Amino acid sequence: MCIRVYAMIKDVNEEIHIIKKGRRITAAYFIDGKCVRHGNAKCSNEDTFKFEYGSKLAFKRMWGDPDA
């Protein structure tokens, strides 16, 4: 006797937003419109603001990178 189990796979909407407000960048991960994780990076006043660097740092922090 063979029993087959079929599971319905729900199609989910996933998005990552990179948001800049002043010298702070936030990376936010959304599933079906709900923010499920986020990470921040803030540039010191003594440093030169670089959007690309801050975005990468916020993205790594969002995923829990211990080296970020």
C-alpha positions in Angstrom: 0.0 0.0 0.0 1.4 3.4 -1.0 0.2 6.5 0.7 1.0 9.8 -0.9 0.8 13.1 1.0 0.4 16.3 -1.0 1.1 19.6 0.7 -0.2 22.8 -0.7 2.8 25.2 -1.3 1.8 28.7 -0.6 3.4 31.3 -2.9 4.8 34.0 -0.7 5.8 37.5 -1.6 9.3 38.4 -0.4 10.9 41.8 -0.5 14.0 43.5 0.8 14.0 47.3 1.2 17.1 49.5 1.7 16.0 52.7 3.3 18.1 55.8 3.9 17.1 58.4 6.4 19.9 61.0 7.0 23.0 59.1 7.9 21.2 55.9 8.9 20.5 53.0 6.5 18.0 50.2 7.3 17.7 46.9 5.4 14.3 45.3 6.0 13.1 41.9 4.9 9.4 41.5 4.3 7.3 38.4 3.8 3.8 39.0 2.6 4.0 42.7 3.6 5.2 41.9 7.2 8.7 42.9 8.3 10.3 39.8 9.7 13.9 41.0 10.2 15.9 44.2 9.8 19.4 45.6 10.3 20.8 49.1 10.7 24.0 51.0 9.9 24.7 54.5 11.1 27.5 56.7 9.8 29.5 58.6 12.4 29.7 62.4 11.9 33.5 62.0 11.7 33.3 59.6 8.7 32.4 60.2 5.0 28.9 58.8 4.2 28.9 56.1 1.6 25.5 54.6 0.7 27.0 51.4 -0.9 29.1 50.6 2.2 26.2 51.4 4.7 23.7 49.3 2.6 26.0 46.3 2.6 26.6 46.6 6.4 22.9 46.9 7.2 22.1 43.9 4.9 24.7 41.7 6.7 23.4 42.8 10.1 19.9 41.9 9.0 21.0 38.3 8.3 22.9 38.2 11.6 26.4 38.2 10.2 28.7 38.2 13.3 31.4 40.1 11.5 29.2 43.0 10.5 
